[in-house]
Amino acid sequence: MAAYTTYRALKQALIDADYPATKEQLIETALRNGADEMTLKALRAVPPVDYHSFAEVEASVEIREEDPELEAALKAERRRLHTHPGLSERTKDVPPPNPIVEELGENRGS
């Protein structure tokens, strides 16, 4: 079973976290704030690096929401905000460059 949480539960668990923080410090903060077991499991599953903001933690945790459209939007945003070096970046939502603009330049008077 994959470790996941909701955005709201993660935000509440880390509401008073001091950044930068290690994985262990984040788990301690979540325990202190009374996080549920799924949120703790999700935090235990993140890579052991220093996190400099809530956004970095959010990008490392698997987040599931009840609304499938909201979940898809969150996943797309997390792929764009990929911050951890050494992890795959091929899943980013980056549009391919326009071949005409690439060859002729951006400002051609059109």
Phi, psi and omega per residue, in radians:
M1 nan 2.242 -3.124
A2 -1.265 2.543 3.093
A3 -1.505 2.150 -3.133
Y4 -2.573 2.913 3.087
T5 -2.621 3.135 3.049
T6 -1.769 2.776 3.129
Y7 -1.037 -0.782 -3.102
R8 -1.081 -0.751 3.135
A9 -1.156 -0.699 3.127
L10 -1.156 -0.758 3.132
K11 -1.068 -0.753 3.141
Q12 -1.179 -0.657 -3.124
A13 -1.184 -0.552 -3.069
L14 -1.967 0.428 -3.041
I15 -1.020 -0.612 -3.096
D16 -2.026 0.465 -3.137
A17 -1.220 2.456 3.065
D18 -1.689 2.212 3.141
Y19 -1.911 2.567 0.009
P20 -1.207 2.617 -3.102
A21 -2.449 2.556 3.064
T22 -1.476 2.965 3.097
K23 -1.008 -0.762 -3.123
E24 -1.118 -0.697 3.118
Q25 -1.149 -0.638 3.100
L26 -1.142 -0.721 3.131
I27 -1.141 -0.735 3.095
E28 -1.064 -0.735 3.120
T29 -1.105 -0.756 3.129
A30 -1.103 -0.715 3.091
L31 -1.088 -0.762 -3.139
R32 -1.087 -0.584 -3.122
N33 -1.569 0.113 3.065
G34 1.279 0.675 -3.137
A35 -1.139 2.594 3.096
D36 -1.275 2.929 -3.044
E37 -1.117 -0.643 3.138
M38 -1.156 -0.682 3.113
T39 -1.153 -0.740 3.096
L40 -1.098 -0.717 3.112
K41 -1.091 -0.720 3.127
A42 -1.134 -0.693 3.115
L43 -1.209 -0.591 3.098
R44 -1.205 -0.342 -3.094
A45 -1.572 -0.096 -3.108
V46 -1.344 2.749 3.102
P47 -1.098 2.560 -3.115
P48 -1.431 1.296 3.122
V49 -2.207 3.005 3.044
D50 -1.447 2.302 3.133
Y51 -1.841 2.249 -3.058
H52 -1.717 -0.118 3.123
S53 -2.835 2.897 3.078
F54 -1.087 -0.616 -3.137
A55 -1.058 -0.660 3.100
E56 -1.166 -0.696 3.094
V57 -1.121 -0.805 -3.130
E58 -1.028 -0.658 -3.139
A59 -1.225 -0.380 -3.106
S60 -1.632 -0.336 -3.083
V61 -1.662 2.461 3.048
E62 -1.361 2.100 -3.104
I63 -1.978 2.262 3.078
R64 -2.149 2.430 3.113
E65 -2.113 2.832 3.123
E66 -1.231 -0.544 -3.109
D67 -1.559 1.985 -3.105
P68 -1.042 -0.601 3.122
E69 -1.177 -0.700 3.098
L70 -1.157 -0.703 3.121
E71 -1.087 -0.739 3.114
A72 -1.122 -0.698 3.120
A73 -1.145 -0.714 3.111
L74 -1.130 -0.711 3.125
K75 -1.116 -0.728 3.127
A76 -1.118 -0.730 3.125
E77 -1.138 -0.703 3.127
R78 -1.124 -0.609 3.110
R79 -1.196 -0.624 3.118
R80 -1.235 -0.538 -3.080
L81 -1.684 0.413 -3.125
H82 -0.994 2.107 -3.030
T83 -2.116 -0.239 -3.042
H84 -1.525 2.050 3.103
P85 -1.156 2.605 3.114
G86 1.583 -0.212 3.091
L87 -1.730 2.753 -3.076
S88 -1.053 2.307 3.079
E89 -1.943 0.126 -3.072
R90 -1.275 -0.199 -3.135
T91 -1.653 0.143 3.106
K92 -1.164 2.592 3.061
D93 -1.545 1.355 3.136
V94 -2.039 2.076 -3.116
P95 -1.183 2.544 3.110
P96 -1.167 2.652 3.138
P97 -1.160 2.581 3.101
N98 -1.271 2.113 -3.067
P99 -1.114 -0.537 3.135
I100 -1.228 -0.815 3.112
V101 -1.105 -0.678 -3.137
E102 -1.093 -0.694 -3.091
E103 -1.446 -0.747 -3.016
L104 -1.712 -0.230 -3.101
G105 1.721 2.818 -3.025
E106 -1.357 -0.748 -3.096
N107 -1.801 1.701 3.138
R108 -1.976 0.357 3.080
G109 1.334 0.303 -3.132
S110 -1.699 nan nan
